[in-house]
């Protein structure tokens, strides 16, 4: 399930003339049986609500007084979110014979046209209060308190994101919370402005409209939430102007291209879109490439494996985004560690709908083709998952089968699409050609449309060198091997610090062999991906005047200048 909760207004939506019909109560019970949460969001005072709707216990949370308090029926606990109305304010209204007049824990309520007197009293006393209208009702609350803020507090208690909530209402005071949820629905009898701004409008009025929505939720689930606010826009097509977007309810996304072509940069830009729209994401980061990403909490480092408990403690709060740094796990053990973590992530998603997006870097390593059919069963559909890889042909076929969108980068983007199609048994789309420089090849597999080049925004944050990965991590197959002129040695340097340690201890003949062959600059360029360091090393390699001691010192100085391991 993706739609995990229904948030509904009471008067004019759930109820007609203050009464909820038997049919509507039965529909609420059916929705509850699916495991979804029920949240009432009303302007009524709690005592008044309990008197007209004794069955309040069917709801998991009640947001009352237009967002000023949250009530939990199961525990009878009341959480006050706003201060009580100033006594002087109430006294002045009574002195001016404002009627009707009622006071809740925080709200003061009356009817039109008393808003004129209310506003005069607020100004005279210099109070920071707001007037909120609700089909003739006039409610006064502290500034900034509304149904949206109250719903946010209720969702925090339930550990749910507003993206996974469907809301329904009818009046002026429903605007805020209908805009805050994943999809806002207006009943047919809603005010024109509410119907105009809602994502959907029911055919039925009041309770009939709520029942209609409940049936759609049960039968359609996430399809109901395929609205603009759920989509991640990544570009506008240069030819037609049609928006290119990703949807959390779709299949996974393959982001592929040759090494150093900008995959991580594009992934960074996508995380910025997630943050802007309030989507929670989790990065599975085998090589520590995302430890300096903004708006992310990092678990694990080069010396300490990530703690599963810490990962899920952080993810329990919808506003936290997490990067799982796997550098502290030996290279060969990372796929097994990921395979154990993935079912826990899937369970969290099933329960809370979060994290909304997963980003799996080095997908060919963490989800290898060789793992298909093994004891660590892979999910058939990794929805809302971005798979980043240099080698799509080496990724699990089961996982590739669930890919909905391909984003291919670089001069070999056409080969990426061809490799993917060969792996999943699809025909290659017509006229697949590499995109122009600074563009990405976009192919939506599900629509059957041709692949097309699109422009994508660069990330706001600057991509930084992740020194710890190369200084202290385990580069696995990308390690440097000191073998010597005769191939008699096999000394593995899995990172730059180990490289310098081995270099200091090996004999001059072995050091000189690799130096004159240009092996050091080649490793820095191709495996460490540092062009500047490679160019500096190449100059040292070509300088015949340097003896082994001086060339060692020069290489070491260049490495330390860029990659001195940061303090923990």
N, C-alpha and C positions, 0 to 999 in steps of 0.2 A: 504493500500500500504506500501511496505517496500523500494522499489527502488523509491526514490522521486526526483531524478534529473539525467539528462544526461549531461555529460561534454564531449565535442567533440573538437578535433583539426580541423583546417580549411583546409589548403592545403594538398592534398593527402589523405584526409579523407572525410570531408564534401564536398569539392570542387575538381573538376578536371580541371586542367589548370586555376585555380583561379575562376571558375564559379560553382555555385550551381544550380543543375537542378531543374526544376519545380516539379518533382516527389519527390525529397528530401525535398524541401521546404514544400510540402504538408504533408509529413510524420512528419516533425518537428511540424507543426500546429496540427496534430492529437495527438501527444504526449503532446503538451501543453494543449490541451482540457481535458486531463485526470487529470489535476491539478499538473502535475509534472513541475519541473523547468528545464530551458535550460541554459547551461553555455558553452560559447565558450572559448577555451583555445588555444591561438595561439602565434606564434612568430612574427606575423606581427605588424607593427605600426598601431595605431588606425586610423589615417587619411587614410592610404592606405587601410585598411580593409573596412572602410565606403565607399570608392570609388568603390570597387569591389563587395560589398555586401550591397546594400542600405536597404535590409530588416532586418538589424541588430536588429531592435526593437522587433523582436520575441523572442530574448534572454533576460533572466532576468539579467544575468551578462556576461561581456566579460573580460577575462583575456588576456591582450595583452602584446606585447614586452617580450614574454617568461616568464611572471610572474612579470614584473616590475610595472604594473599598472592594476587597476580594473576599468572598466567602467560600469555604470548603464544606459542602453539605455532609460529607462522610465523617468529618471530625468536628463539625460545628465551629470551626475556627474562623474568626473574622480578622482580616488584616486591613488596617486603616492606612490608606495611601495619601490622605490629605488632611490638613488641620481642620478643627471644628470652626464653624462660622463665628466671627467676632460677635460677642454679646451686644456690643453697642450697635452693630449693623442690624441685628434682629430687632432690638428695641426701637430703633428709628423706624423700621418698616411697620412695626405694630402701632407706633404713635401716629403714623400716617394712614392707619387703617387699611393696610394692604391685605386683601383677602381674595381667594383662600391663601393661606400661608402655612407651610410645613417645614420643619427642620429635621434633617437626618444627622448622621455622624459628621458629615462635611457639607452636604448640599442644603441649600435653601431653595424652596420651590414655591411658585405661584402660577398665575395664568396671565395671558395677554388681556388687557393692554397695560398691566402693571409694570412692564419693563421700563416705562418712562420714569416712574417714581424710583424704581430700583436703581436705575442708572444715576439719577440725581443724588441718591444717598451714597452710592459708591464714590462719586466725585467729591461730595461734601466731606466725607471721612478720609479721602485719599487712600482708599483700599485697592490692593492688587487682586481684584476679582473679575471674573468674566461671566457674561450672560450667554446661556446656551438655549436655543429654542428647540421645541419638539412638538410640532403640530398643535400649537396653541399653548403648550406648557412653557413656563419660563423657569430655567434652573440657573442658580448662581453658585459658582465653584471657584476655588483658587485658580489663578492663571496657569494654563498649561495642563490642567487636569481634564481629560476627556475619555471617551470610550476606548480610544486607541492606547492611551497610556495605561489604563486599567487592564486591558487585554494583554498588553506586554507583560505586566506583572503576573497575571495568571499563567501565561505561557512559560514564564521563567520558572514558576513552581512546577509545572508539568514537564520541563526540559524539552519543550517543543519550539520550533521556529515558526514564525508567522507565515513563512512560505508554504508550510504544510497544512495551513488552515483555510477553510472555506467559510466566509462570513455572509450573513443575509440580514437585511434590514429594510427600513421603509421611510425614515424621516431625516430631518436636518442633522440631528445629533448622531446619525449613523455614518455620515460621510467619512469621518476620521478613521473609524475602525475598518470600514469597507475598503479604504485605500491602503490600509496597513497589512491586510492579509494576502495570502497567495492568490485568491480570486474573490472578488466582491460581487454579490448577487443581490438584486433588488426584487422584492415581490411585486406582482402586477399592480397592486394598489399603492406603491411607493410614490412619493412626490416626484414630479417630472425631473427635477435636477438630480435626484438620487438615481432614477432610472437612466438618465443620460450618462452619468459617470460610472455606473456599474459595468462589470465585465459581461454579466449576463442578466437577463430579466426573465422571471418565471412567467408561464402562461397563467398560473393560478394566483389568486390573491390570498394574503394572510396564511392561515394554516395549510391551505391547499398548495400554495406555492412552496412552503417549507417541505411538505411531503413530496412534492415533485423534485425538489433539490435532493432530498435524501435518497430517493430511488435512483437518481442520476449518479450520486456519489457511490452507491453500492455497486452499480452496474458499470460505471465508467472510470471511477477513481481518478488516476492522474490525467486522463484525457480531458477531464473537466478543467484542469489547471493549466492547460496549454494556452496561456495568455501572454501578452507582450511583457508583462512584468516578471514572468518566469523565464524569459529567454535571455540569453547572453548574446548581444549583438557584437559581431566581430568585424564587420565591414559592410560597405555598400558596393555592390557590383558596379564596376566602372562603365559597363555598357548600358544596363537597363535601370540601374538605380535601385534594384531590389535588395532588401536588407539580407545579409547573410548572418545566421544566428545558430547558436547551439541551445538545445533544450535539455533540462535535467530529466525529462520524461522519455527522452529518446535513447538510442543505443549509445555505445561508447564512441570515442573519437580517437582516431589514429593520427598522431603528430609525428611525422617521420621525415628523414632527410640525412644527407651525409654528415659526418662529424664536423662540428664547428660552423654549421650553416645558420644557426639562430633558433634552434628548437627551444632551448631554455629561455631565450629572450621572449619568444612568442608565449610560452607557458607563463612567464612572469606577467606579461600583459593581460593574459586571461585571469590570473589571480587578482589583478587590480579590478577587473570587471566584477568578479565575485564579491570582493569587499564592498565595492560601490553599491551593489544591489542586495547586500546582506546575506549572501549564500555562504554557508560554512564549507570549508574545503580541508582536505588532508593530503599532504604530499608524501609519498613513499619514495625516499631519497637514498638510494644505495651508495652514492658517492659524495654526499655532503655538498651538493651544488646549490642547495636552497637554504643554507643555514643563516644567510644574511638577508633573506627575503623579508620585506616589510609586512607588518600585520600578521606575523606568524610566531607561534611558540615552538621552539625546537626541542625535541626529545632525543637524547643520545648525542654522542660526539665520537671523535676518533679513538678515544680511550675507553668509553663506556657505552655498552650496547643500550639501545632504547628499552625502557621499561614499559611493558604492556599496561600495567596499572596506571602509570603516569599518563600514557597516551589517552586512555579512556576516561580518566578523571578530567583531563583537559577538554576532551571532546564532549563531555556531558553538558558543558555550557555552550549554548548555540553561538555565542559571539566569539568563541575561541577557534582560531585556525591553527592547525598543527602540521609541522614538518617532522617526519620520522627519519632521523639521520642514522643510517645503518653502517657508517664507517667503522664503528667499534666491533662489528661482526666480521669474521673472516669471509673473504670473498666467496669461497665455495659453499659457505653455510647460509648465505643471505637468501637464496631461493627457499630453503626450508623454513627459515625464520619468517619470511613473508607469507608462505603457505599456511603457517599456523596463525598469523595475524589476520589474514583475509576473512576467515569465517566469523571472527569476532567483529570485524568491521561490518560484515554483511548483517549480522544479528543486530548491531546498533542501528543500522539503516532501516531494518525491518521494524524496529521498535519506535524509532524517533524520526525517521526520514532523513537523518543526518549521518555523516557529513553529506551535504548535497552533491558535492563533487569530489572525486578521487583523482589524484594525479600520480601516475605510476611511471617514474623515470626508469630508464634502462629496462623497458618492459621485456625485451628479449632475454634479459638475465633473470628477472624475477618471475616471469611467466614463460618459461622456455617451452618450445615445441616438444621437447623430450618429456615434459611432465604430463602431457595428455594421457589420461587413463591410468595415472598412478594413484597411490593411496591417498594423496592429498588432492581430492576432487576439486576441480575449479568450477566456479559458477558458470552457467551457460550464457548468462547475460550480465555483464558488468555495466549497468546503465549509469549514465552521467559519470563516466570514467574516461580520463585522457591518458592514452597509452603513448609514451614517448620512446622512440627507438631509432637506431641507425639501421637495424636489420629486421624489418617486418616479417620476412620469411622465416625467421627463427622464433617468432612469438607463437605461443600455443594456438593451434587451429581452432580449438573450442572458443577461445577468447576472441580471436579475429572474426569469427562468425557473427559475433554480436556488434561489430563495428558498424555504425550508421554513417559517420562522416569521416572523410580522409582529408587531412591538411598536409600536403607534401611541399617540402621546401627545397630550394636550390636547383642547380642545373640538371640534376638527375631526378627531378620530381616525377617525371613520366615513368621512370623505372621503378619508383616507389609504388605508384599505382599498379603497374604491371605485376610487380612482385606480390602485392597484396591480393590482386585478383587471382593469380596463380595459386596462392595459398588457400583461398576460400572457394576456388572453383567457379569464379564469376568471369563473365566476358569482360574484356577491357573496354571501357567506354570509348566512343569514337573521338578521334582527333585530340588525343592526349598529348600535349607538348609541354616542355618546361615553361614555367611562367617567366615573364620579364624580371629583370633585377629588381629587388625590393618588393616583390609580390609573392603570394603564396598560391599554390594550386589547391582549389577547394572542390571537393566532390562529395555530394550528398548521395550516398549509395541507394537510399530508400526511395528517392524520387525518380531515379532513372535519368535525370538530366545530365548533360555533358559536364565534365570537369571544366572549371573556369578559373582564370587568374583573378585574385582579389587583392586589394590593398588592406593591410592590417596596421592598426596603430602600434607604435612602439611603446614600451612601458614607460611610465613616468619616472620610476626609480632606475637608477643606473645599475647595470649588471656589474657586479664586483668579482674580482678574482677570489676564489675560495681557497685561501692558502692552506688551511688546515687539511683539506682533502689531500693535497699533493705533498704537504710537509710531513703529515703524520699518518695518513690513512693507508689502506691497502689497495693498490692499484690493480691487483690481480694479474690478468693477462697482459696488462700494459706496463708491468714492472720492467726495470732494466736488468739485464743479465751480463755480468762480467765473465767472459769466457776465455779471453786471452787469444794470442795468435794461433795457438795449436788446438784451441777448443778444449783444453784440459780442465778448465775451471767451469763452474756454474754457480756463481755467487749472485743471488737474487736480491735486488734492491727494490722493495715494494713501494717505497716513497722517497722523497728527496732527502730527508734526514738520514735514512738508511743508505742512500746512494753516497752521501758525503762520508759516512762512517766507513763504508767498504773502500771507497776511493782512497781514504787516508791510510788504510792498512795493506792494500795490495802492492805488489812489486812494481817497479818502474816500467818494466817491459810490458806488462799487461795494461797499465794505465796509458802508456804511449800508443799501444796498438789501437785501442778504441779512440784515442784522441785524434790520431792521424787519419783514421778511417771516417771521421766525422760522426761517429756513433752518438756522442753526447748531444750535439746540436740536433741530430735527427730525433732523438728521444724527447728532448725538450719541445720540439716543434710538433711531432706527431702524436705523442702520448700525453705529455703534460699540457699540450695545447697553449704554449706560451711562445709566441713568435719573437717577442723582444728578447727573452732569455736565449732562444735558439740562435738569434743573430749575434748576440754577444759571445756566445760559446763558439760560434763558427769563426769569429775573428781570432779567438784564442787558439783554436785548432790549427789555423793557418799560419800562426806566428812561430816560425822555426827557431827563433832566438830564445824561446822560453824553454827552460829545462823542466823535467817532470815536477820538481818541487814548486816552481813558479806557476806552471800551468794549473796544477792542482789548486794552489792558493787563489788564482784568478777565477777559476770555475766556482770554487767554494764561496768566494766573496760575492759573485753575481747571484748565486742561489740564495745566500743568507739575506742579501739586500731585499729580495722580493718575497722570500718565504720563511723568514724566521718565525718559528711556530709561536702563536700568540699564547699568552699566559692563560691558564684556566681561570 
